[in-house]
Amino acid sequence: MNTPENIKDILNLKPIGTDSWSRPVYEDQNGHLWKDITLGSNKPKLCSVLNDAFDGEPDIPIRRPFTILSKKEQVDEDKRFQYQMLDRYRCDCDYYLGYGNRNCDVLPSKDERKHIETMKRIWLSFPETEKPEWLTWERILEYEKAICTKE
């Protein structure tokens, strides 16, 4: 029977985040999740995860050779938060223009111009190679025109 424990090839583990208990979570090339029960020490102790659920409990210790891939491809936590905030502001724009009925009270700053300026500031804070693909500068300018132009 081919279980993850008896296949002899090396697992390549990609860091995908940290669970609610601050344990680093990794995903292997087969889509299975692994947790470091040492909370990210220099010598990780990895365990499988019950039901491969991101916040699932650690289960059986890893029995195969593994390599942890570089974190260069991973966005650090500060940038991750900035991406989340930018997306939140984008969603606020969509709501404002739709069901929000152009009511500035639905925006965090209660001011259309400040809202767009914050979006621009966050977007510009990313290096060129890390700008979000899901929100372009042109799209922000379209939001600005739609939101800040009074009918």
C-alpha positions as CSV (number, residue, x, y, z in Angstrom):
1,M,0.0,0.0,0.0
2,N,1.3,3.4,-0.9
3,T,1.0,5.6,2.1
4,P,2.9,8.9,2.6
5,E,5.1,7.1,5.1
6,N,6.4,4.3,2.9
7,I,7.1,6.1,-0.3
8,K,10.8,6.8,-0.4
9,D,10.9,10.0,-2.4
10,I,11.7,13.3,-0.6
11,L,8.8,15.6,0.3
12,N,9.2,19.2,-0.8
13,L,7.4,21.3,1.7
14,K,6.2,24.8,0.9
15,P,5.4,27.2,3.8
16,I,1.8,28.2,3.5
17,G,1.2,30.1,6.7
18,T,0.8,29.8,10.5
19,D,-2.2,28.2,12.2
20,S,-4.1,29.7,15.1
21,W,-1.6,28.2,17.6
22,S,1.3,29.8,15.8
23,R,2.5,26.6,14.3
24,P,4.1,26.9,10.8
25,V,2.0,24.9,8.3
26,Y,3.6,23.4,5.1
27,E,2.1,21.8,2.1
28,D,3.9,19.0,0.2
29,Q,3.8,18.3,-3.5
30,N,0.9,15.9,-3.0
31,G,-1.3,18.5,-1.4
32,H,-0.9,17.1,2.2
33,L,-0.4,19.5,5.1
34,W,2.3,19.2,7.8
35,K,2.8,21.2,11.0
36,D,5.9,22.1,12.9
37,I,5.1,21.4,16.5
38,T,8.3,23.3,17.6
39,L,6.6,26.6,16.5
40,G,9.3,27.3,13.8
41,S,12.5,26.4,15.6
42,N,15.7,25.8,13.7
43,K,15.1,22.0,14.0
44,P,11.5,21.5,13.0
45,K,9.5,18.5,14.2
46,L,6.8,17.9,11.6
47,C,3.6,16.0,12.0
48,S,0.8,15.3,9.5
49,V,-2.5,17.2,10.0
50,L,-5.8,15.6,10.8
51,N,-8.0,15.7,7.7
52,D,-5.4,17.9,6.0
53,A,-7.3,20.9,7.5
54,F,-5.2,24.1,7.9
55,D,-6.3,24.5,11.6
56,G,-6.4,20.7,12.2
57,E,-4.5,19.1,15.0
58,P,-1.0,17.7,14.4
59,D,-1.2,13.9,14.1
60,I,1.6,11.5,13.1
61,P,5.3,12.5,13.0
62,I,6.8,12.7,9.6
63,R,8.7,9.5,8.6
64,R,10.1,10.5,5.3
65,P,13.0,12.7,4.3
66,F,11.9,16.3,3.5
67,T,13.1,19.6,2.4
68,I,11.6,22.9,3.3
69,L,11.5,25.2,0.3
70,S,12.8,28.8,0.5
71,K,10.5,31.4,1.9
72,K,11.5,33.8,-0.8
73,E,8.3,33.1,-2.6
74,Q,6.3,33.6,0.5
75,V,5.0,37.0,1.3
76,D,6.0,38.1,4.8
77,E,3.3,38.8,7.3
78,D,3.5,42.6,7.0
79,K,2.9,42.4,3.3
80,R,0.2,39.9,3.7
81,F,-1.6,42.2,6.0
82,Q,-1.2,45.1,3.5
83,Y,-2.6,42.9,0.7
84,Q,-5.6,42.1,2.9
85,M,-6.2,45.7,3.7
86,L,-5.9,46.7,0.1
87,D,-8.5,44.0,-0.8
88,R,-10.7,45.2,2.0
89,Y,-10.6,48.8,0.6
90,R,-11.3,47.4,-2.9
91,C,-14.4,45.6,-1.5
92,D,-15.5,48.8,0.3
93,C,-15.3,50.6,-3.1
94,D,-17.5,48.0,-4.7
95,Y,-20.0,48.1,-1.9
96,Y,-20.0,51.9,-1.9
97,L,-20.8,52.0,-5.6
98,G,-23.4,49.3,-5.3
99,Y,-25.5,48.4,-2.3
100,G,-23.9,51.1,-0.2
101,N,-25.8,53.6,-2.3
102,R,-22.8,56.0,-2.4
103,N,-23.1,56.6,1.4
104,C,-19.7,57.6,2.7
105,D,-20.6,56.1,6.1
106,V,-19.8,52.6,4.7
107,L,-16.1,53.6,4.2
108,P,-13.7,53.2,7.1
109,S,-12.6,56.8,7.0
110,K,-16.1,58.1,6.2
111,D,-14.4,60.2,3.4
112,E,-14.2,59.1,-0.2
113,R,-11.0,61.1,-1.0
114,K,-9.2,59.7,2.1
115,H,-10.3,56.2,1.2
116,I,-8.8,56.4,-2.3
117,E,-5.6,58.0,-1.0
118,T,-5.1,55.2,1.4
119,M,-5.6,52.6,-1.4
120,K,-3.0,54.5,-3.5
121,R,-0.5,54.6,-0.5
122,I,-0.9,50.9,0.2
123,W,-0.6,50.0,-3.5
124,L,2.5,52.1,-4.0
125,S,4.2,50.6,-0.9
126,F,4.7,47.3,-2.7
127,P,7.9,46.9,-4.8
128,E,7.2,46.6,-8.6
129,T,7.6,42.8,-8.6
130,E,5.1,42.4,-5.7
131,K,2.3,44.7,-6.9
132,P,-1.0,42.8,-6.7
133,E,-2.2,41.4,-10.0
134,W,-5.8,41.5,-8.9
135,L,-5.8,45.3,-8.5
136,T,-4.0,47.5,-11.0
137,W,-3.2,51.2,-10.7
138,E,-5.6,51.9,-13.5
139,R,-8.4,50.2,-11.6
140,I,-7.7,52.4,-8.5
141,L,-7.9,55.4,-10.8
142,E,-11.3,54.1,-12.1
143,Y,-12.5,53.8,-8.5
144,E,-11.3,57.3,-7.8
145,K,-13.2,58.7,-10.8
146,A,-16.4,56.8,-9.9
147,I,-16.3,57.5,-6.2
148,C,-14.9,61.1,-6.0
149,T,-16.9,62.5,-8.9
150,K,-20.2,63.8,-7.7
151,E,-23.2,63.3,-10.0
